[in-house]
Amino acid sequence: MALGALAVVFVLAALLGVPMGLAMLAAGFAYLLSSGQDVGLVVDQTMNGLYNNYLLLAVPLFIFVANVMNASGVLERLLDFAQGTVGRFRGGLAHVNILANLIFSGMSGSAVADAAGPGLIVARMMVKDGRYPAGFAAATSAAAATLGPLVPPSIPMIFYALIANTSVGALFLAGVVPALGTALALMAAVAVIAHRRGFPAEAPMGGRLLARVFLRALPPLALPGLLLGIIYSGIATPTEAAAIAASYTLILAMLVYRTLSFAALYQAILETVRQTAAIGLIMSGAFVFNYAVANEGVPDAIRATLVGWHLSPIAFLLTVNALLLLLAVAIDEITILLVIVPLLVPVAQGLGIDLVHFGVVIMLNMMVGLALPPHGLLLFVISGLTGTPIGAIFREIPVFIGTMILVLLAVTLLPALALSLPRMFGYG
């Protein structure tokens, strides 16, 4: 009866449009009341078991980095560098969109931040004077922004590290090759589309101008390398590295470039607080929901069912891919990560699947889900930011979805694509 109350309240709240974090909290409270447990357990478990985790402090710090980058005009220097590097190819601005998002992902760790930053700016550049169809420009921005969960420092990877009790450093390294592979695959898809539809190339930059653009962009370009360097050298933990990245970004914007006013800094802090509160609410709801599910033995039942199917590791991973892509049609990716993935991790571990490899497969599924119609979050974010009709984006996005699924299958079937770099740095 208690499990039924959990399911009924959750489904009803979701159908009524209640925010997912509140829906999970309401369902958790309904479960505790139905099972006769103390509702004070929610506060106790959440505060002591979740928010007492030092690693979580990295999340608002990385959000702050992205907001300062967006508010300070540093992004324009990165876009100039991307345009000078890949703009000369046919479909140049679409290539710039992908490269700029790849670089910015190394500073933000958030797909939504990428969409609102380089994604929005380049999409507007693409539709100016009718050079590219609005639907294609918006779809390219949505697909490029999906790189956020895979490029270190990735906020979803931090959540997964907590769920699976794996090394954040190993996960960050494991995401590098798949992220680069995805970016190259998306650019290959753009090249084919640009050739067929006759999209223009940008005027190439001269060597001297390109060198000047590179030097202007070098300080923000150095941030991802600085971040990874201090983590893997043992100088700082991921949380301390996040604080260093936030300080570096602030010094860059306020003292070096002098493009961030105190009013803009205040707005960046407010936006960071809002985004952190929203994530915290979802995490609280997921924590209570997962407590109820675990207390009723659902993970054990799922594990027993999957073990009963006698799946090989590869068959299990392919089943997980199909399941997560199916769920992404109706459920947002953060909910999947915080509610569904904890049920799958013990099964993966029992089958001898490397949990770092499993984490990268989960991140790739999240990438596809973020741009997958009809529920893909980034499609609606880009549509709202650019004013592009959602139907126009739906018509252009399938080729990018297919490209990302091919990368997902490659990483699923070839674990070395994810694990070679962590092993090179000594992660077993």
C-alpha positions as CSV (number, residue, x, y, z in Angstrom):
1,M,0.0,0.0,0.0
2,A,2.8,2.4,0.9
3,L,4.6,1.7,-2.4
4,G,1.3,2.3,-4.2
5,A,0.8,5.6,-2.5
6,L,4.3,6.6,-3.6
7,A,3.6,5.7,-7.2
8,V,0.1,7.3,-7.3
9,V,1.2,10.6,-5.8
10,F,4.2,10.9,-8.0
11,V,2.3,10.2,-11.2
12,L,-0.5,12.6,-10.3
13,A,1.9,15.3,-9.3
14,A,3.8,14.9,-12.6
15,L,0.7,14.9,-14.7
16,L,-0.4,18.1,-13.0
17,G,2.8,19.8,-14.0
18,V,4.3,20.0,-10.5
19,P,8.1,20.5,-10.6
20,M,9.9,17.2,-10.5
21,G,11.6,17.8,-7.2
22,L,8.4,18.7,-5.4
23,A,6.6,15.7,-7.0
24,M,9.2,13.4,-5.6
25,L,9.1,15.0,-2.2
26,A,5.3,14.7,-2.1
27,A,5.5,11.1,-3.1
28,G,8.1,10.5,-0.5
29,F,6.0,12.1,2.2
30,A,3.0,10.0,1.1
31,Y,5.1,6.9,1.4
32,L,6.3,7.8,4.9
33,L,2.8,8.5,6.1
34,S,1.3,5.4,4.6
35,S,4.0,3.2,6.1
36,G,3.7,4.8,9.5
37,Q,7.3,6.2,9.5
38,D,8.4,9.5,11.0
39,V,8.3,12.2,8.4
40,G,11.1,13.9,10.3
41,L,13.3,11.2,8.8
42,V,13.2,13.2,5.5
43,V,14.9,16.2,7.0
44,D,17.4,14.0,9.0
45,Q,18.4,11.8,6.1
46,T,18.5,14.7,3.6
47,M,20.7,17.0,5.7
48,N,23.0,14.4,7.1
49,G,23.2,11.9,4.2
50,L,23.1,14.3,1.3
51,Y,24.0,17.9,2.0
52,N,26.8,16.9,4.4
53,N,28.8,15.7,1.3
54,Y,31.8,17.9,0.6
55,L,31.9,17.0,-3.1
56,L,28.5,18.7,-3.7
57,L,30.1,22.1,-3.0
58,A,31.7,21.9,-6.4
59,V,28.2,22.2,-8.1
60,P,27.4,25.8,-7.3
61,L,31.0,26.8,-7.9
62,F,31.0,25.4,-11.5
63,I,27.6,27.0,-12.0
64,F,29.1,30.3,-10.9
65,V,32.0,29.9,-13.4
66,A,29.5,29.6,-16.2
67,N,27.4,32.5,-15.1
68,V,30.4,34.8,-14.8
69,M,31.7,33.7,-18.2
70,N,28.3,34.5,-19.7
71,A,28.0,37.9,-18.0
72,S,31.6,39.2,-18.6
73,G,31.9,39.0,-22.4
74,V,34.7,36.4,-22.2
75,L,32.5,34.2,-24.4
76,E,33.0,36.5,-27.4
77,R,36.8,35.9,-27.3
78,L,36.1,32.1,-27.4
79,L,33.7,32.6,-30.3
80,D,36.3,34.6,-32.3
81,F,38.9,31.8,-31.7
82,A,36.4,29.1,-32.9
83,Q,35.5,31.1,-35.9
84,G,39.1,31.6,-36.9
85,T,39.8,27.9,-36.4
86,V,36.8,26.2,-38.2
87,G,34.8,29.0,-39.7
88,R,36.5,28.6,-43.1
89,F,34.8,25.2,-43.8
90,R,31.5,25.0,-45.6
91,G,28.7,25.4,-43.0
92,G,31.3,27.4,-41.0
93,L,29.1,28.9,-38.3
94,A,27.6,25.5,-37.5
95,H,31.1,24.2,-37.0
96,V,31.8,27.2,-34.8
97,N,28.7,26.4,-32.8
98,I,30.0,22.9,-32.0
99,L,33.6,23.9,-31.2
100,A,32.5,26.9,-29.1
101,N,30.2,24.7,-27.1
102,L,32.9,22.1,-26.6
103,I,35.3,24.7,-25.3
104,F,32.7,26.4,-23.1
105,S,31.6,23.0,-21.7
106,G,35.1,22.8,-20.2
107,M,34.2,25.8,-18.0
108,S,30.5,25.4,-17.3
109,G,29.8,21.6,-16.9
110,S,26.2,22.4,-17.8
111,A,24.3,21.8,-21.0
112,V,21.7,24.5,-20.3
113,A,24.5,27.0,-19.6
114,D,26.1,26.1,-23.0
115,A,22.7,26.6,-24.7
116,A,22.2,30.0,-23.1
117,G,25.7,31.1,-23.8
118,P,27.5,30.1,-27.1
119,G,24.4,28.2,-28.4
120,L,22.2,31.3,-28.3
121,I,24.9,33.7,-29.7
122,V,25.9,31.5,-32.6
123,A,22.3,30.6,-33.5
124,R,21.5,34.3,-33.8
125,M,24.6,34.8,-36.0
126,M,23.5,31.9,-38.2
127,V,20.0,33.2,-39.0
128,K,21.2,36.8,-39.7
129,D,20.5,37.7,-43.3
130,G,18.8,34.3,-43.8
131,R,22.2,32.5,-44.2
132,Y,20.9,29.4,-42.4
133,P,17.3,28.2,-41.7
134,A,16.2,29.0,-38.2
135,G,15.3,25.4,-37.4
136,F,18.8,24.2,-38.5
137,A,20.5,26.9,-36.5
138,A,18.5,26.1,-33.3
139,A,18.9,22.3,-33.8
140,T,22.7,22.7,-34.2
141,S,22.8,24.7,-30.9
142,A,20.8,22.1,-29.1
143,A,23.0,19.3,-30.3
144,A,26.2,21.1,-29.6
145,A,25.0,22.0,-26.0
146,T,24.6,18.3,-25.2
147,L,28.4,18.1,-24.9
148,G,28.0,19.6,-21.4
149,P,27.4,16.4,-19.4
150,L,30.4,14.7,-20.9
151,V,33.2,17.4,-20.8
152,P,35.0,17.9,-17.5
153,P,34.1,19.6,-15.2
154,S,30.6,17.9,-15.7
155,I,28.0,18.5,-13.0
156,P,26.1,15.3,-13.9
157,M,29.3,13.4,-13.5
158,I,29.7,14.7,-10.0
159,F,26.2,13.4,-9.2
160,Y,27.0,10.0,-10.7
161,A,30.2,9.8,-8.7
162,L,28.1,10.2,-5.5
163,I,25.6,7.6,-6.7
164,A,28.1,5.0,-7.8
165,N,30.9,5.8,-5.3
166,T,33.4,6.2,-8.0
167,S,36.3,8.7,-8.6
168,V,35.4,12.1,-10.0
169,G,38.9,12.4,-11.4
170,A,38.6,9.1,-13.3
171,L,35.1,10.1,-14.6
172,F,36.4,13.5,-15.8
173,L,39.2,11.8,-17.8
174,A,36.9,9.1,-19.1
175,G,34.7,11.7,-20.7
176,V,37.4,13.4,-22.7
177,V,37.8,11.0,-25.7
178,P,34.0,10.4,-26.1
179,A,33.4,14.2,-25.9
180,L,36.0,14.9,-28.6
181,G,34.6,12.0,-30.6
182,T,31.0,13.3,-30.3
183,A,32.1,16.8,-31.4
184,L,34.0,15.4,-34.4
185,A,31.0,13.2,-35.4
186,L,28.6,16.2,-35.1
187,M,30.9,18.3,-37.3
188,A,31.1,15.5,-39.8
189,A,27.3,15.5,-39.9
190,V,27.3,19.3,-40.4
191,A,29.8,18.9,-43.2
192,V,27.6,16.5,-45.1
193,I,24.5,18.6,-44.6
194,A,26.3,21.8,-45.5
195,H,27.6,20.2,-48.8
196,R,24.1,19.0,-49.7
197,R,22.3,22.2,-48.9
198,G,24.9,24.7,-50.0
199,F,25.5,26.4,-46.7
200,P,28.2,29.1,-46.8
201,A,31.7,29.2,-45.4
202,E,33.2,32.2,-43.5
203,A,36.1,34.2,-44.8
204,P,39.3,32.7,-43.5
205,M,41.5,34.7,-41.1
206,G,45.1,35.6,-41.9
207,G,47.8,34.0,-39.8
208,R,48.6,37.2,-37.9
209,L,45.0,37.9,-37.1
210,L,44.4,34.3,-36.0
211,A,47.4,34.4,-33.7
212,R,46.1,37.6,-32.2
213,V,42.6,36.0,-31.7
214,F,44.3,33.0,-30.1
215,L,46.3,35.1,-27.6
216,R,43.1,37.0,-26.7
217,A,41.3,33.8,-26.0
218,L,44.2,32.0,-24.3
219,P,43.4,32.8,-20.6
220,P,39.9,31.4,-20.7
221,L,41.1,28.5,-23.0
222,A,43.6,27.6,-20.3
223,L,40.9,27.1,-17.6
224,P,40.0,23.5,-18.4
225,G,43.6,22.5,-18.6
226,L,44.4,24.3,-15.3
227,L,41.4,22.6,-13.7
228,L,42.4,19.1,-14.7
229,G,46.0,19.7,-14.0
230,I,45.5,20.7,-10.4
231,I,43.2,17.7,-9.9
232,Y,45.4,15.0,-11.4
233,S,48.6,16.4,-10.0
234,G,47.2,16.0,-6.5
235,I,47.4,19.7,-5.7
236,A,43.6,20.0,-5.0
237,T,40.5,17.9,-4.7
238,P,37.7,18.4,-7.3
239,T,35.9,20.7,-4.9
240,E,39.0,22.8,-4.2
241,A,39.6,22.9,-8.0
242,A,36.1,24.2,-8.5
243,A,36.9,27.0,-6.0
244,I,40.1,27.8,-7.8
245,A,38.3,27.8,-11.2
246,A,35.7,30.3,-9.7
247,S,38.4,32.5,-8.4
248,Y,40.4,32.4,-11.7
249,T,37.2,33.3,-13.7
250,L,36.4,36.2,-11.3
251,I,40.0,37.6,-11.5
252,L,40.0,37.2,-15.3
253,A,36.6,39.0,-15.7
254,M,37.1,41.8,-13.2
255,L,40.8,42.5,-13.1
256,V,42.3,41.3,-16.4
257,Y,39.6,42.0,-19.0
258,R,37.6,44.4,-16.7
259,T,34.4,43.5,-18.5
260,L,32.4,42.5,-15.4
261,S,30.7,45.2,-13.4
262,F,29.5,44.8,-9.8
263,A,25.9,44.9,-11.0
264,A,26.6,42.1,-13.5
265,L,28.4,40.1,-10.7
266,Y,25.4,40.5,-8.4
267,Q,23.1,39.1,-11.1
268,A,25.5,36.2,-11.7
269,I,25.5,35.4,-8.0
270,L,21.7,35.6,-7.9
271,E,21.4,33.3,-10.9
272,T,23.8,30.9,-9.3
273,V,21.7,30.8,-6.2
274,R,18.6,30.2,-8.2
275,Q,20.1,27.3,-10.2
276,T,21.7,25.7,-7.2
277,A,18.4,25.9,-5.3
278,A,16.6,24.2,-8.2
279,I,19.1,21.4,-8.3
280,G,19.1,21.0,-4.5
281,L,15.3,20.6,-4.6
282,I,15.5,17.9,-7.2
283,M,18.3,16.1,-5.3
284,S,16.3,16.3,-2.0
285,G,13.2,14.8,-3.7
286,A,15.3,12.1,-5.4
287,F,17.0,11.2,-2.1
288,V,13.6,10.7,-0.3
289,F,12.1,8.9,-3.3
290,N,15.1,6.6,-3.5
291,Y,14.9,5.9,0.3
292,A,11.3,4.7,-0.2
293,V,12.1,2.6,-3.2
294,A,15.1,1.0,-1.5
295,N,13.1,0.4,1.7
296,E,10.5,-1.6,-0.3
297,G,13.2,-3.8,-1.9
298,V,12.6,-2.5,-5.5
299,P,16.4,-2.4,-6.4
300,D,16.7,-6.0,-5.2
301,A,13.7,-7.1,-7.3
302,I,15.1,-5.3,-10.4
303,R,18.5,-6.9,-9.8
304,A,17.0,-10.3,-9.4
305,T,14.9,-9.9,-12.6
306,L,17.9,-8.7,-14.7
307,V,20.1,-11.5,-13.3
308,G,17.3,-14.0,-14.1
309,W,17.6,-12.9,-17.7
310,H,21.2,-14.1,-17.7
311,L,22.4,-11.0,-19.7
312,S,26.0,-10.6,-20.7
313,P,27.6,-7.3,-19.8
314,I,27.2,-6.0,-23.4
315,A,23.6,-7.1,-23.5
316,F,22.9,-5.4,-20.2
317,L,24.5,-2.2,-21.5
318,L,22.5,-2.3,-24.7
319,T,19.3,-2.9,-22.6
320,V,20.2,0.1,-20.4
321,N,20.6,2.3,-23.5
322,A,17.2,1.3,-24.8
323,L,15.6,1.8,-21.4
324,L,17.1,5.2,-20.8
325,L,16.3,6.5,-24.2
326,L,12.8,5.3,-23.8
327,L,12.4,7.0,-20.4
328,A,14.0,10.2,-21.8
329,V,10.8,10.6,-24.0
330,A,8.8,11.3,-20.8
331,I,11.2,12.0,-17.9
332,D,13.9,14.7,-17.6
333,E,17.5,13.6,-17.4
334,I,18.3,14.7,-13.9
335,T,15.4,12.6,-12.6
336,I,16.6,9.6,-14.6
337,L,20.1,10.1,-13.2
338,L,19.0,10.5,-9.6
339,V,16.2,7.9,-9.5
340,I,16.7,5.3,-12.2
341,V,20.5,5.1,-12.3
342,P,20.9,4.1,-8.6
343,L,18.7,1.0,-9.4
344,L,21.0,0.0,-12.2
345,V,24.5,0.6,-10.7
346,P,24.4,-2.5,-8.4
347,V,23.4,-4.7,-11.4
348,A,26.3,-3.3,-13.5
349,Q,28.7,-3.9,-10.6
350,G,27.5,-7.4,-10.2
351,L,28.1,-8.1,-13.9
352,G,31.7,-6.9,-13.6
353,I,31.1,-3.8,-15.7
354,D,33.6,-1.0,-14.9
355,L,31.5,1.7,-13.1
356,V,33.5,4.5,-14.8
357,H,32.7,3.1,-18.2
358,F,29.1,2.7,-17.1
359,G,29.0,6.3,-16.0
360,V,30.2,7.5,-19.4
361,V,27.5,5.4,-21.1
362,I,25.0,7.0,-18.8
363,M,26.3,10.5,-19.7
364,L,26.0,9.7,-23.4
365,N,22.4,8.6,-22.9
366,M,21.8,11.9,-21.0
367,M,23.2,13.8,-24.0
368,V,20.9,12.1,-26.4
369,G,17.9,12.6,-24.0
370,L,18.5,16.3,-23.7
371,A,17.9,16.7,-27.4
372,L,15.4,13.9,-28.0
373,P,11.9,14.9,-29.0
374,P,9.3,15.4,-27.7
375,H,10.7,16.0,-24.1
376,G,14.2,17.1,-24.8
377,L,15.0,20.0,-22.5
378,L,17.5,21.7,-24.7
379,L,15.0,21.8,-27.6
380,F,12.6,23.9,-25.5
381,V,15.4,26.0,-24.0
382,I,16.7,26.9,-27.5
383,S,13.2,27.4,-28.9
384,G,12.4,29.9,-26.0
385,L,15.7,31.7,-26.3
386,T,15.7,32.1,-30.1
387,G,12.0,32.3,-30.8
388,T,12.3,29.4,-33.2
389,P,9.1,27.3,-33.5
390,I,9.6,23.9,-31.8
391,G,8.3,22.1,-34.9
392,A,11.1,23.6,-37.0
393,I,13.7,22.3,-34.6
394,F,12.0,18.8,-34.5
395,R,12.5,18.5,-38.2
396,E,16.2,19.3,-38.1
397,I,17.3,17.4,-35.0
398,P,17.0,13.7,-36.1
399,V,20.3,13.7,-38.0
400,F,22.1,14.9,-34.9
401,I,20.3,12.4,-32.7
402,G,21.4,9.6,-35.0
403,T,25.0,10.8,-34.9
404,M,25.0,10.8,-31.1
405,I,23.5,7.4,-30.9
406,L,26.2,6.0,-33.2
407,V,28.8,7.4,-30.7
408,L,26.9,6.0,-27.8
409,L,27.0,2.5,-29.4
410,A,30.7,2.8,-30.1
411,V,31.5,3.7,-26.5
412,T,29.1,1.0,-25.3
413,L,30.8,-1.7,-27.3
414,L,34.4,-0.4,-27.0
415,P,35.0,0.4,-23.3
416,A,38.6,1.4,-24.1
417,L,37.3,4.6,-25.7
418,A,36.3,5.7,-22.2
419,L,38.8,3.8,-20.0
420,S,42.2,4.3,-21.8
421,L,42.8,7.8,-20.6
422,P,42.0,7.1,-16.9
423,R,44.2,4.0,-17.0
424,M,47.0,6.0,-18.5
425,F,46.8,8.3,-15.5
426,G,46.9,5.4,-13.0
427,Y,43.2,4.9,-12.3
428,G,42.5,1.2,-12.0
